[in-house]
Amino acid sequence: AHCIPRTINMFCILNDTFRIVMLMEEEEASKVSDSLENEDIKAQRDKVLSYVGKDAQERHMRNYSKILVGAPYLRKLAHGNLKQQAELHTILAEMQVIMGQARSNDASHLKNCIVQYAAPDPSDKELGPPIYTDNKSHTLLGVNHPQLTGMLCPIKPAKVYHEDPKKYNGVIRMHSTAWPAFIYEGTPPGKDFNLDNVQERFLKGYYLTCGI
């Protein structure tokens, strides 16, 4: 579990990944099966998968395959009886907690030096105004800093924020369920976000591609 956020996917939600992949495998199996499939089951599966884009499905499958390399017995539980599936959910929940702890531990080690590379593209330009590691003040940290705010801003209003940061400073609400702008590709991050195709440029932000 420790290696998943470090080598596979930092933001992987195991229950979602296993659920989506099980539905994808079920769909593929139905295409080659000679027996008739229950229409209600098919309709329910199609409805769930319709909310998951092709890119996201491929990502879930990729994560799932890599996880099984290190823990192949999870596949047996996923395709097992109700007792085995209940055991799988328990294991995945425990793994998810460990993954969160690993992310938190890694982040704590980066705390003292993060201001050195927290610019939208540190290979091109540093943060402006700069933040120094020995600075005890919080006046330029987080959403108090114009560039960091642009990176942490929810992706949907990011474009209008970049057009006039002063106008929208303190106006845009930040929700934990909204993807931050830095997840998306763009200079500045999220500038080219397309509401009609939210998968475009998704997970292609500078820091994610560097980490991969």
PEPE-V358144 format. One record per residue. N is the residue number from 0. RES is the residue in one letter. OMEGA is omega as a letter, one per 40 degrees, with the letter a starting at -180 (999 if undefined). Layout:
N:RES:OMEGA
N:RES:OMEGA
//
This chain:
0:A:a
1:H:a
2:C:a
3:I:i
4:P:a
5:R:a
6:T:a
7:I:a
8:N:a
9:M:a
10:F:a
11:C:i
12:I:a
13:L:a
14:N:i
15:D:a
16:T:a
17:F:a
18:R:a
19:I:a
20:V:i
21:M:i
22:L:i
23:M:i
24:E:i
25:E:i
26:E:i
27:E:i
28:A:a
29:S:a
30:K:a
31:V:a
32:S:i
33:D:a
34:S:i
35:L:a
36:E:i
37:N:a
38:E:i
39:D:i
40:I:i
41:K:a
42:A:i
43:Q:i
44:R:a
45:D:a
46:K:a
47:V:a
48:L:i
49:S:i
50:Y:a
51:V:a
52:G:a
53:K:i
54:D:a
55:A:i
56:Q:i
57:E:i
58:R:i
59:H:a
60:M:i
61:R:i
62:N:a
63:Y:a
64:S:a
65:K:i
66:I:a
67:L:i
68:V:i
69:G:a
70:A:a
71:P:a
72:Y:i
73:L:i
74:R:i
75:K:i
76:L:a
77:A:a
78:H:a
79:G:i
80:N:a
81:L:i
82:K:i
83:Q:i
84:Q:i
85:A:i
86:E:i
87:L:a
88:H:i
89:T:i
90:I:a
91:L:i
92:A:i
93:E:i
94:M:a
95:Q:i
96:V:i
97:I:i
98:M:i
99:G:i
100:Q:i
101:A:i
102:R:a
103:S:i
104:N:i
105:D:a
106:A:a
107:S:i
108:H:a
109:L:a
110:K:a
111:N:a
112:C:a
113:I:a
114:V:a
115:Q:a
116:Y:a
117:A:i
118:A:i
119:P:i
120:D:a
121:P:i
122:S:a
123:D:a
124:K:i
125:E:i
126:L:i
127:G:e
128:P:a
129:P:i
130:I:a
131:Y:a
132:T:a
133:D:a
134:N:a
135:K:a
136:S:i
137:H:a
138:T:a
139:L:a
140:L:i
141:G:a
142:V:i
143:N:i
144:H:a
145:P:a
146:Q:i
147:L:i
148:T:i
149:G:i
150:M:a
151:L:a
152:C:i
153:P:a
154:I:a
155:K:i
156:P:a
157:A:a
158:K:a
159:V:i
160:Y:a
161:H:i
162:E:a
163:D:a
164:P:a
165:K:a
166:K:a
167:Y:i
168:N:a
169:G:a
170:V:a
171:I:i
172:R:a
173:M:a
174:H:a
175:S:a
176:T:a
177:A:i
178:W:i
179:P:a
180:A:a
181:F:i
182:I:a
183:Y:i
184:E:i
185:G:i
186:T:e
187:P:a
188:P:i
189:G:a
190:K:a
191:D:a
192:F:a
193:N:a
194:L:a
195:D:i
196:N:a
197:V:i
198:Q:a
199:E:i
200:R:a
201:F:a
202:L:i
203:K:i
204:G:a
205:Y:a
206:Y:i
207:L:a
208:T:i
209:C:a
210:G:a
211:I:999
//
